[in-house]
């Protein structure tokens, strides 16, 4: 039996698209505690059960593995900052968010897509985590879309769909491909640009890009939408996705460190702005979604 590389296994697990939750309870002194988790799942309707998997690396692991009640807040689109607070902030996390107490006095996140109040049903040791099974004793939900997470990045499916459904015939579809801290770019006469193709609107963007990348001999995994904008003068619509690549042979591409993206000359000011934003966002790993035209627009899901 071959040894499994934990880092590669984590990457493989990360291919599974999940939502994002904040799990909360109170410690023995009554102080609220919480952490961010995507290891959440429904279990049963009758009886109503769910589970979440706290890691043993958590400073609050002993509290959660011995708590009598806990709550789970399913974060909505636009709540990335809340996720980041509960994933890494070391101070008073609850002072930085809006929240209210459930019937058991456990805090739940205000504005969440859904929340569940639970009594602990069972705690099962499971390797470097435990499986915390809760009996649902109260819940609420709204029409808000949940925040998505895959491959280490947040995404907002609702905004991506709305943008992708905007009318338009002539399209430029492209990918910002990351490989070990580098970005793969094409160098044209007018400057640098991401890998891109022109479409007539009859083929789905992801399908067309996947076919083009495969035909070009590039082993690339497509991610979420990063930028959608139209040309004020030309009328074309541009849609760029995030992507990742493995390997060392990328025909026709130049590898550029993400930290150097702002230094390059690009084919257009819109590409310059997009790639500069990408270079800055690689420092935190929190990638936003731009929707607008080639001169101005809105940045969504930005921390």
TAWO-V806400 format. One record per helix or strand of 3 or more residues. SS is the DSSP state (2 for helix, 1 for strand). FROM is the first residue (numbers start at 1). TO is the last residue. If there is no record, write none. Layout:
# TAWO-V806400
ss:SS from:FROM to:TO
ss:SS from:FROM to:TO
This chain:
# TAWO-V806400
ss:2 from:6 to:13
ss:1 from:21 to:26
ss:1 from:32 to:37
ss:1 from:40 to:45
ss:1 from:48 to:52
ss:2 from:61 to:66
ss:1 from:69 to:74
ss:2 from:80 to:88
ss:2 from:93 to:96
ss:1 from:99 to:101
ss:1 from:107 to:109
ss:1 from:114 to:126
ss:1 from:129 to:141
ss:1 from:148 to:150
ss:1 from:153 to:155
ss:2 from:157 to:164
ss:1 from:171 to:179
ss:1 from:182 to:188
ss:1 from:191 to:199
ss:2 from:205 to:215
ss:1 from:220 to:230
ss:1 from:237 to:245
ss:1 from:254 to:257
ss:2 from:258 to:263
ss:2 from:269 to:281
ss:1 from:289 to:293
ss:1 from:297 to:300
